[in-house]
Amino acid sequence: MISESNLLELVKVKFPSWNINIRQSGVALWVNVNDGDSNYFEFQVTPSEGVGVSIIDSAKSDMSGHDEGFETVEKAVDYLLGLL
């Protein structure tokens, strides 16, 4: 499992000017990444399930599940960069 500090470092390299918040809940690390405008994403990183990525629409307040799943954080970050 990737450590919180390594995860923060990886995400900051790809999104240097974005707001990044990481919190742990049980075995999962939750990462909120947003540009302060209209792009808001959330990752859930777990050792047994990989990385779930949610594209958050500011118009809806609930999250009903992840939009995509990946084996690594690197693949998830590359996917998000491709969306921008």
C-alpha positions in Angstrom: 0.0 0.0 0.0 1.3 3.5 -0.8 2.0 5.7 2.1 0.1 9.0 2.7 3.3 11.0 2.2 4.1 9.2 -1.1 0.6 9.6 -2.3 0.6 13.3 -1.6 4.0 13.7 -3.4 2.7 11.8 -6.4 -0.5 13.8 -6.7 1.3 17.2 -6.1 3.7 16.5 -9.0 0.8 16.0 -11.4 -1.5 18.7 -10.0 1.0 21.3 -8.5 -1.4 24.2 -8.1 -4.5 22.2 -7.1 -6.0 21.8 -3.6 -5.2 18.3 -2.3 -6.6 16.8 0.9 -5.8 13.2 2.1 -7.5 11.5 5.0 -7.5 7.9 6.2 -10.6 5.9 6.9 -9.9 2.3 8.1 -7.4 0.8 5.6 -8.4 3.3 2.8 -6.8 6.6 1.9 -9.2 9.1 0.5 -7.8 11.9 -1.7 -9.7 15.0 -2.7 -8.2 16.9 -5.6 -9.7 20.1 -7.0 -8.6 23.1 -9.0 -10.8 25.6 -7.0 -13.1 26.0 -10.0 -15.0 23.2 -11.8 -12.7 20.2 -11.6 -13.2 18.0 -8.5 -12.0 14.4 -8.2 -11.9 11.9 -5.4 -9.7 8.8 -5.1 -10.1 5.9 -2.7 -6.9 3.9 -2.4 -7.2 0.5 -0.7 -4.6 -2.3 -0.5 -7.0 -5.1 -1.7 -9.2 -3.2 -4.1 -6.8 -0.8 -5.9 -7.9 2.8 -6.7 -11.4 4.0 -7.3 -11.8 7.4 -9.0 -14.9 9.5 -8.8 -15.5 12.6 -10.9 -17.6 14.8 -8.6 -20.2 17.0 -10.1 -20.7 20.0 -7.9 -24.4 20.0 -8.7 -24.9 16.7 -6.8 -24.0 16.2 -3.2 -23.9 12.5 -3.0 -21.4 10.0 -4.4 -23.1 6.7 -5.5 -19.9 4.9 -6.5 -16.7 5.3 -8.3 -16.6 6.1 -12.0 -13.5 4.2 -12.8 -11.2 1.7 -11.1 -7.4 1.2 -11.5 -4.7 -1.1 -10.1 -2.3 1.8 -9.3 -2.5 5.5 -8.3 -0.2 6.3 -11.2 -2.8 4.9 -13.7 -5.6 6.8 -11.9 -3.7 10.1 -12.1 -2.9 9.6 -15.8 -6.6 8.9 -16.5 -7.6 12.2 -14.8 -5.0 14.1 -16.7 -6.4 12.7 -19.9 -9.9 14.1 -19.0 -8.6 17.6 -18.6 
